[in-house]
Amino acid sequence: MGNFKSLRVWNDAMDLTENIYRMTQEPSFSRDFALKDQIRRAAVSIASNIAEGDERGTNRESVHFFNIAKGSAAEVITQLNIAHRIGYFMPICLDK
């Protein structure tokens, strides 16, 4: 524990967050302030909670924060599906 920067899952979450920020800067998406803000906050929450969980002193505390990160990942998936359905971007694989 305590070396979250070396975790693949944390690095993947950081990449996802960067991609979400870029995607939500596109003109059509950037005007939807509520969805843009919500998806960005959920993406940031994934990496943040993985880091916080890894820094916690007990496995129980760590698992709690990892579960919060998992919930935030579900939020991002849902929000990406909403954005796709309303035409903000072309289809991508969201099933993974």
Secondary structure as GFF3:
##gff-version 3
##sequence-region A 1 96
A	DSSP	three_ten_helix	4	6	.	.	.	ID=ss1
A	DSSP	alpha_helix	8	23	.	.	.	ID=ss2
A	DSSP	alpha_helix	27	30	.	.	.	ID=ss3
A	DSSP	alpha_helix	33	55	.	.	.	ID=ss4
A	DSSP	alpha_helix	59	85	.	.	.	ID=ss5
###
